[in-house]
Amino acid sequence: MDFGITQKKQDELEKRMTLLGIREQDIQEKFIRSSGPGGQNVNKTASCVYIRHVPTKLEIKMQRERSQGLNRYYARKRLCELLEEEKLGKKSPAALKAEKIRKQKQRRKRRGRKSGGL
């Protein structure tokens, strides 16, 4: 797999996929034309990536970047995130990050009340 990213990021993604039991053989991949900003490149090339994880039937469509390779990387990364949320629930990295942000906002709100803010 070559997504046009650094070797470190690629190794991290492969490790994450292995831990979650995601195999490349289980992923069906299609390339379709993107829409939206990106100019002529987007209109002429099939840079949007659609993947389907056969065992879980999860489907992801990714058109974040103008590059097909980067979109392939981001689609697999999103698949990992979804499976982690499904398996780990409140202990998934995304849920822990959201909880941390929620607590920070609560703290700021309390500080604002104490100092006589709005």
C-alpha positions as CSV (number, residue, x, y, z in Angstrom):
1,M,0.0,0.0,0.0
2,D,1.4,3.4,-1.0
3,F,-0.8,6.4,0.0
4,G,1.7,9.1,-0.6
5,I,2.2,9.7,3.2
6,T,5.2,9.3,5.5
7,Q,6.4,5.8,6.4
8,K,5.7,6.5,10.1
9,K,2.0,7.3,9.4
10,Q,1.7,4.3,7.1
11,D,3.2,2.0,9.8
12,E,0.8,3.4,12.4
13,L,-2.2,2.7,10.2
14,E,-1.1,-0.8,9.4
15,K,-0.5,-1.5,13.1
16,R,-4.0,-0.1,14.0
17,M,-5.6,-2.2,11.3
18,T,-3.9,-5.3,12.5
19,L,-5.0,-4.7,16.1
20,L,-8.6,-4.3,14.9
21,G,-8.4,-7.4,12.7
22,I,-8.9,-5.5,9.4
23,R,-7.4,-7.2,6.4
24,E,-7.0,-5.6,3.0
25,Q,-8.7,-8.7,1.5
26,D,-11.9,-7.8,3.5
27,I,-12.0,-4.3,1.9
28,Q,-13.8,-3.6,-1.3
29,E,-12.6,-0.4,-2.9
30,K,-14.1,1.8,-5.7
31,F,-13.0,5.1,-7.1
32,I,-15.6,7.7,-8.2
33,R,-15.5,11.3,-9.3
34,S,-15.5,13.8,-6.5
35,S,-17.6,16.9,-6.3
36,G,-17.2,20.3,-4.9
37,P,-14.0,22.4,-4.7
38,G,-10.9,21.3,-6.4
39,G,-11.3,22.7,-9.9
40,Q,-10.6,20.8,-13.1
41,N,-8.6,18.1,-11.3
42,V,-11.7,17.0,-9.4
43,N,-13.9,17.0,-12.5
44,K,-11.5,14.9,-14.6
45,T,-10.1,12.3,-12.1
46,A,-11.8,9.7,-9.9
47,S,-10.2,10.8,-6.7
48,C,-13.1,10.1,-4.4
49,V,-12.7,6.7,-2.6
50,Y,-15.5,4.5,-1.5
51,I,-14.6,1.5,0.7
52,R,-16.8,-1.3,2.1
53,H,-15.6,-3.5,4.9
54,V,-17.3,-6.8,4.1
55,P,-17.4,-8.5,7.5
56,T,-19.0,-5.5,9.3
57,K,-20.7,-4.0,6.2
58,L,-19.4,-0.6,7.1
59,E,-19.3,1.8,4.1
60,I,-17.1,4.9,3.9
61,K,-16.9,7.6,1.2
62,M,-13.9,9.9,1.4
63,Q,-13.2,13.0,-0.7
64,R,-11.3,15.2,1.8
65,E,-8.3,15.7,-0.5
66,R,-7.7,16.1,-4.2
67,S,-5.3,13.1,-4.2
68,Q,-6.7,9.6,-4.5
69,G,-3.8,8.2,-2.4
70,L,-4.5,10.5,0.5
71,N,-8.3,9.7,0.3
72,R,-7.5,6.0,0.4
73,Y,-5.5,6.6,3.6
74,Y,-8.2,8.8,5.2
75,A,-10.9,6.2,4.4
76,R,-9.0,3.4,6.1
77,K,-8.2,5.6,9.1
78,R,-12.0,6.4,9.4
79,L,-12.8,2.7,9.2
80,C,-10.4,2.1,12.1
81,E,-12.1,4.9,14.1
82,L,-15.6,3.5,13.5
83,L,-14.6,0.0,14.5
84,E,-12.8,1.3,17.7
85,E,-16.0,3.2,18.6
86,E,-18.0,0.1,18.0
87,K,-15.7,-2.3,20.0
88,L,-14.5,0.0,22.8
89,G,-17.4,2.4,23.3
90,K,-16.6,5.0,25.9
91,K,-13.0,3.9,26.0
92,S,-12.2,4.5,22.3
93,P,-9.7,7.2,21.5
94,A,-12.3,9.4,19.9
95,A,-14.6,9.2,22.9
96,L,-11.8,9.9,25.3
97,K,-10.8,13.0,23.3
98,A,-14.4,14.2,23.2
99,E,-14.7,13.7,27.0
100,K,-11.5,15.7,27.6
101,I,-12.8,18.6,25.5
102,R,-16.1,18.5,27.3
103,K,-14.3,18.8,30.7
104,Q,-12.1,21.6,29.5
105,K,-15.2,23.6,28.3
106,Q,-16.9,23.0,31.7
107,R,-13.8,24.3,33.5
108,R,-13.7,27.4,31.3
109,K,-17.3,28.0,31.9
110,R,-16.9,27.9,35.7
111,R,-13.9,30.2,35.6
112,G,-15.9,32.7,33.5
113,R,-18.7,32.7,36.1
114,K,-16.2,33.2,39.0
115,S,-14.5,36.2,37.4
116,G,-17.8,37.9,36.7
117,G,-17.8,37.3,33.0
118,L,-20.8,37.3,30.8
